[in-house]
Structure formats: C-alpha cells, structure tokens
C-alpha cells in the first residue's frame, strides 16, 4: 500500500509540475478542470445523489467554470470590484466563519439542494483561483500550494510523534492539537524562508506597506488554519456519508477530493489577498 501511495504521489507531482509550468492558459484551465470535476462527482456521491444526478451536477460545475474562464485570465473590470473578488470573498467568509461554526455545532447541510450549493462554494472558487494565481506567476501558485502541503505533512508527523489531545475526535480522530501546532511551526519556518528567498512574491499589500516577515507570518498562519478547516470539513462530510474515502480514483490515496480538501479552502483565501 505504501509503495502504491508513493508511486501515485510521484506521478501526480510530475504531471502537476509539467502542467503548471508548460501548459498554455487554456490547457491549464482544462488540467485544473480535470482535478475539480472528478471532485464534483465525488461530492455528489457523498451527498447521496444517484449516478444520473451526479453526472448532471458535474456538467453544471463545468458550465459555471467555463463561464468564468475569461475572469481566470485576468479579465475583470478596472478597480477592486468584480465577479471573481465577490466569489473569493464569499468563499473566504464561508471557510473562515461558516465552516468553523458548522464544525463547532456539529451541523452539516441536510438538504441535498443546500449540500449541492455548498459543493459549488467549495469547488468553483478553488478552480478559479488556480487560474488566476497561475496567471500571476506559476511559481507563486506553487509557493501557495506548498503552504497546504507543508502544513499537512508537519501535522501528520507532529501528531504521530507527540499527539495526545484530539483536535476534533467526533470528526477526525487522528488529528490532534499537537499536530496542528506542528503545522503552524512548520509554516512559520516556511514564512521565514519565503521572506528571504522569494520576497518578490509577497502579496502587493505587504510589499507596499513594507511588512515583510511580520506580514507573511499571519498570512501563512491564516492559510494553514483554513487548510485545516478544509480537511476537517471534508472529513465531516465523509463521516456523514459513511465513507472512508471520497472515491477510489487515485490508487493508495482514495479520491481526488481527499487530495484537494485543504486546497479548496486555501486557494480562494490566498486569491482574495493577492487580488484585492
């Protein structure tokens, strides 16, 4: 199982990096859709849609993404107001306010219509952010994605070694407060590295105000925190559905949604900060 998991991860990483740096914008949009649309299918299955309804849901998500393609290439009105920023703002409020309240109150949308709408909030802003942040710079998108990857990896090892106190036992028994602390510590080290190695990729507001490391620390802490919430939220949805994994598409890893759960929350928040 471990060998399969590692091989799958290596293949996915090579494909992702090749697409990130070499594909044209339209090709990147299709590649990003190849990540989001299977996740949409898995979401529809988790909320107990039948196969025909799952297919229609995927087509609906695809149609929304296609209608937003121009915005993903930077096509927005002059000034701070525009459809993408409204989308990112709504998604950010969802991840920073609504999801923590839902998890705290152990409440999830019971209506299939509300659950389907929630899936749109989870998936569509993430797809749009993949386009817009890559349009700013492929390396910037990679740096932001690395926040979630570093946080997740550090949380796993810190929790495995030091974990004693459960973070959310009713949702994900394996996650601990010690793991979350390890994630924040690793992200702090990453913020220091970013500040010295890649200052040109700071958010414009931090550069204009000369915040430097002082600004990068809370920014990356915020991304790490919403990434943890994204992971917990998907775990809660799976638990409600009685599923261990969101799917079986990725050998050794489960479904696509299992692999992008943290990214669906991190990317819209990062895009909001960079594009304000």
N, C-alpha and C positions, 0 to 999 in steps of 0.2 A: 504493500500500500504506500509506504513512504517513497519507494523508488518511483512509482507511478505519479505520486503527487509532485515530486521534484521535477520529473521529466515534463509533466504538463505545465508546471510553472515556468520552466526554461523556454519551452516552445512559445507559450503565450507572451513572455517577456521579449523574445526576439521579434515576434510578429508585431508586437505593440511598438517597439522602438523603431522598427523599419517603417511602419505606417506613420508614426509621429513625425519623423524627420524627412521622409522621402515622398509621401503621397501629396498630390495637389489638394487644394481645399475641398473640391467635390469628392475626391477619393477618401479624404479623411472623414468627411461627413458620412459617407457610406460605411466606412470602417466603424465609426462611432455608433452608427445605427445597428451594426452587427453585434455590438455589445448591449445596447439598450433594448432592442426589440425582443431578443430571447428573454431578457429580464422581464419585459412586459408580459410575455407568455407565462412565465413562472409566477408573476404576481397574480395574474388572472386565475391561475390554477390554485394558488394559495387562498384566494377569496372564494373558491368553490364554483367558478364558472365552468360550464361544460365546454367541450372542445370547440364547438362552433362559436360560442361566445368568446372563448379565448382568442380565436383567430380574428374575430371582428374587433376585439379590444386592441390587438397588435396592429391591425390596419388603422385604427383610429389614432393610436400613438404615432404611427408612421406618418399619417396625414398631417398631424399637428407639427411634427418635427420638420416635415418638408415645407410647410408654410412659414416656418421660422428660419429657413436656411439662409435667406438674404441677411437677416439680422446677425446670424452667426459669423458672417464675413465682415462685420463692422458696419452694415448698412442701417444706420439709425439717424433720426433727426438730430440736428445740432443741439447742444445743451444737455443737461443731465436727465431729462425726462424722455422716456421711450419705452416701447414694449418690453425689450429684454430686461431693463432695470426694474420694471414693475414685476416681472416674472422672478427675478433674483431676489427682490425684496420680499415678495410673498413666500418664496421658498425658504429664505433665511428666517423669517418670522416663524414659519412652520417648524423648522428644525430647532430654533433656539427657545421657542415659547410653547408651541402646541405639543410637540413630541415629549419634552420633559414633563409636562402636565399629564399627558396620556399615560406615560410610564409610571409616574408617581401615583396616579389614581388607578393604575392597572385597568385602564379603559382603552379599548380599541374600537374603531368604527364597526358596528354590527350590520348596518345596511350595506348591501352589495353596491348600491349606487355610490354611497359615501366612500366605501373602500376603493371602488374604481377611481373615483375622483382623487382620492389620496394617492393612488398609484401614479396618476398624472403629475401630481405635485412632486413625487419622489423622482420620477424618471425624466420627464421632459426638461426641466431646468438643468439637470445634470448633462444631458445631451447638448443643450445649447451652450453651456459653459465649456464643454470640451472643445467646441468650435471656436468660441470667442477667445478663450485663453490661449489656444494654439495659434490663433490668428495674431495675437500679440507677440508670441515667441514660443516655439516648441520647447525650448529649454525651460521657460517659465512654467509651462504646464507640467513638465516633468518634475520640477522642483516642488510644485504644489502637490502633485500626486504623491511625492515621496513623503510628505508630512503624514499622510494616512498610512502609508506602508511602514514607515519608521515607528509610528505610534502603535500600530497593531503588533508589529514584531516585538517591540520592547515590552508591551503589555503582556504578551504571551510568556516571554522568558522571565520577566519580573514576577508575574503571578505564579508561574510554575515553581520558582525558587523561593519566593517569600510570601506567597499568598496565604492569608489566614482569614481575612474578613471579606465576606461576599459583597459584591457591588450591587447585584440585583438577583438574588437567589431564585425568585419566582419566575424570572425571565431567562437568565443565562447563568446557571450555577457555576460555570467555570471562571467567570470574570470576578476579579477581586479589586478592592481598593488599592492594594499594593501594586497590582498590575497597572491600574490607572496612574498611580504615582510614578511608576517606572516609565510609562508612556510620556508623561509630562516632563520628566527629567531628560529623556532621550530627545524630545522635541526642543527642549531648552538648549541642549548641546547643538542641535541642528540649527537653531536660530543664530547661535554664535558663529557657527561655520558659515552660514548664509551671509551674515553681516560682513564677514571679512573676505569671503571668496566671490560672492555674487551680488554686491550692493547695487549693481545696475538693474537688478530685477526686484528691487523694493517696490511696494505699492507707491504710486505717484504722490499720495498724501504724505506718506512717511518721508519720501525724498524731499518734498517741498518744505516740510517742517523740520527737516534735519533730525528726525527722531532716531534713526539708526537702529542699533540693537534694542534700545529702550522701547521702540515701537514694534519691532519684529517679535519680541517675546510674547506680548499679549495677543498679537495677531495669530501666531502659530499655536499658542495655547488655545485660542478660540477654535481654530480649525481642528485641533486634536480632540477637543471636547465634543464638538458637533459630530466628529467622526465616530466617537464612542457612542453617542446617542443614535447615530445611523445604524451602527452594528446592533445595538440593543433593540432598536425598533424592529429591524428585520427579524431578529430572534423572537420577539414577541409575536409578530405576525405568523411566523412558522409554528410557534408553540400553539397559537390559537387554531391553526390549521391541522395540528397533529403531525407535522412533518419535521424530519430531522434536517433535511436539506431542501433548498428551494427547487432543485432539479437534479438531473444526472448528466448534463451535457459535458461537463469537464471531469475527466477521469481523476479520481482522487481528491477532487475539490467540491463535488456537488454541482450546484447550478451556477449560472452566471450571476444571479442576484446575490448569491453567497459571497462572490468575489468583489462586487462593486457596492456593497451595502454602505460602507463608510464613505466611499467616493460620492455617492448620491447626495450626501449631506455636506461634504467638504467643498465640492466644486461650486455650487451656487453661492455659498457664503464668500468664497475667495473671489469669484467673478464680481460680486457686488462691491467688494472693497476695491478691486482694481479698476472698475469701470465707472465708479461714481464721478 
